[in-house]
């Protein structure tokens, strides 16, 4: 297991649990293709998340931002197993130990930029993070069905909650 997966539930266990929840859902025929896409993602989810931790840090490094420990969590309907809809996606939260050093913060707090410059960098960084996730998905031959809800929030005190599924950390 790589460094980014330290302390995280095994790949096969995460994948098996999510695929099992997916197969328990009653899905109309027009959503069967979407379920199959999600199951393909679930089969590679821990690897995608592990690579994403590394790339997230790589995006921030040239801006002299150090988020500290990074954790990728899956949250929302896919964790709870809610019924699929045409606009369903996989919600992610990027949680870090140093929130002030992320595009999830105002970046003014990082003490490196003024308000206008910080806003520009925040937009650029968020776009680059999204692009990296899309490239990672493509490298695993799966659709990018992810929605990043937060680009650098505090690490939850209880990441064993039924609302959070820890995918990778590093």
C-alpha positions in Angstrom: 0.0 0.0 0.0 1.4 3.4 -0.9 1.9 6.3 1.5 -1.3 8.0 0.4 -3.3 5.1 1.5 -1.9 4.8 5.0 -4.6 4.1 7.6 -7.3 3.9 4.9 -9.7 1.1 4.5 -8.4 -1.4 1.9 -9.1 -0.7 -1.8 -11.1 -3.9 -2.2 -13.2 -3.2 0.9 -14.1 0.4 -0.2 -14.9 -0.7 -3.7 -16.9 -3.7 -2.6 -19.0 -1.7 -0.2 -19.8 1.0 -2.7 -20.5 -1.5 -5.5 -22.7 -3.5 -3.2 -24.7 -0.3 -2.2 -25.0 0.5 -5.9 -26.4 -2.9 -6.8 -29.0 -2.7 -4.1 -30.6 0.4 -5.7 -33.6 0.0 -7.9 -32.5 1.8 -11.0 -34.7 2.5 -14.0 -33.3 1.3 -17.4 -32.3 4.8 -18.5 -30.0 5.1 -15.5 -28.3 1.6 -15.8 -25.5 3.1 -17.8 -24.8 5.7 -15.1 -24.8 3.0 -12.5 -22.2 1.1 -14.5 -20.1 4.3 -14.8 -20.2 4.7 -11.1 -19.3 1.1 -10.5 -16.3 1.4 -12.8 -15.2 4.5 -10.8 -15.7 2.6 -7.5 -13.4 -0.2 -8.7 -10.6 2.4 -9.0 -11.7 4.9 -6.4 -8.9 4.4 -3.8 -6.2 4.6 -6.5 -7.8 7.7 -8.0 -8.0 9.3 -4.6 -4.4 8.4 -3.7 -3.2 9.9 -7.0 -5.4 13.0 -6.3 -3.7 13.6 -2.9 -0.3 13.7 -4.6 -1.5 16.0 -7.5 -3.3 18.3 -5.1 -0.1 19.0 -3.3 1.8 19.3 -6.6 -0.7 22.0 -7.8 -0.2 24.0 -4.5 3.6 23.7 -4.3 4.6 26.3 -7.0 2.5 28.8 -5.1 4.4 28.1 -1.9 1.3 26.7 -0.3 1.7 23.7 2.1 -1.6 22.2 3.2 0.0 19.7 5.5 -1.8 16.4 5.7 -4.4 15.9 2.9 -7.4 13.6 3.1 -9.9 12.9 0.4 -13.4 12.1 1.6 -16.4 10.9 -0.4 -19.6 12.4 1.0 -23.3 12.7 0.1 -25.7 10.5 -1.7 -23.2 8.0 -3.0 -22.0 7.3 0.5 -25.5 7.0 1.9 -26.7 5.0 -1.1 -29.5 7.3 -2.2 -31.2 6.6 -5.5 -29.5 7.6 -8.7 -30.8 10.5 -10.8 -29.6 11.8 -14.2 -27.6 14.5 -12.5 -26.0 12.3 -9.8 -22.3 12.7 -9.1 -19.7 11.7 -6.6 -19.1 14.5 -4.0 -15.6 14.9 -2.6 -14.2 17.0 0.2 -10.5 17.8 0.4 -9.6 18.1 4.0 -6.2 19.4 5.2 -4.3 20.0 8.4 -3.3 23.6 7.4 -6.5 25.2 5.9 -4.8 28.6 5.6 -2.6 27.2 2.9 -5.3 26.0 0.5 -7.6 27.3 -2.2 -10.4 26.5 0.2 -9.3 29.5 2.3 -9.4 33.1 1.4 -5.6 32.9 0.6 -5.3 36.4 2.0 -4.8 34.6 5.4 -1.8 32.8 3.9 -0.1 36.2 4.0 1.3 36.0 0.5 -1.2 38.1 -1.5 -3.6 41.0 -1.3 -7.4 40.4 -1.7 -7.6 40.7 -5.5 -4.5 38.7 -6.2 -5.7 36.1 -3.7 -9.0 35.7 -5.5 -7.4 35.3 -8.9 -5.0 32.6 -7.5 -7.9 30.8 -5.8 -9.8 30.5 -9.1 -6.6 29.4 -10.9 -5.8 26.8 -8.2 -9.3 25.4 -8.1 -9.3 25.1 -11.9 -6.0 23.3 -11.9 -7.1 20.9 -9.1 -10.2 20.1 -11.2 -8.1 19.5 -14.3 -5.7 17.2 -12.4 -8.7 15.1 -11.2 -10.0 14.9 -14.8 -6.6 13.7 -16.0 -6.4 11.1 -13.2 -9.8 9.8 -14.2 -8.8 9.6 -17.8 -5.6 7.7 -16.9 -7.8 5.0 -15.2 -10.2 5.0 -18.2 -13.2 6.2 -16.1 -15.6 9.1 -16.5 -15.0 12.1 -14.3 -18.2 12.0 -12.3 -16.7 14.0 -9.3 -17.9 17.2 -7.8 -15.5 18.8 -5.4 -17.5 20.5 -2.6 -14.5 21.9 -0.7 -10.9 22.5 -1.8 -9.4 22.6 1.7 -11.5 22.3 4.7 -10.5 21.2 8.2 -10.1 17.5 8.8 -13.3 16.2 10.4 -12.9 15.2 14.0 -14.9 12.0 13.4 -14.0 10.7 9.9 -15.6 7.3 10.7 -19.0 8.9 10.4 -21.6 7.4 8.1 -21.5 10.7 6.2 -17.8 10.5 5.3 -15.9 7.8 3.6 -12.1 8.4 3.8 -10.6 7.4 0.5 -6.9 8.5 0.8 -4.6 10.5 2.9 -1.0 11.7 2.6 
